[in-house]
Amino acid sequence: MSDTNELLDIAINETENLNKREVFLVRDLLKGYELNKVSRSQCLMLGTLFLNYVNTLKDFIQAIEKTSSGNRSIKLMSNNLF
């Protein structure tokens, strides 16, 4: 089982594969079997950590509205995050 920081690193690295202005959820960045192995609390922590990461890079990636299921949508503003 991956720990939360490993999943965060995977999610951050996967943003490189997105197109500019693409809207996504954190869970879209991980493989289904990776998410199936983590607890709900770990998923919530991952979402919080990713949102904190997003808030440090507001020129490149932005949190937008929540979905009807309560997940935060995120929009990639530039492909040059690093």
Order of alpha helices (4+ residues) and beta strands (2+ residues): alpha-beta-alpha-alpha-beta-beta
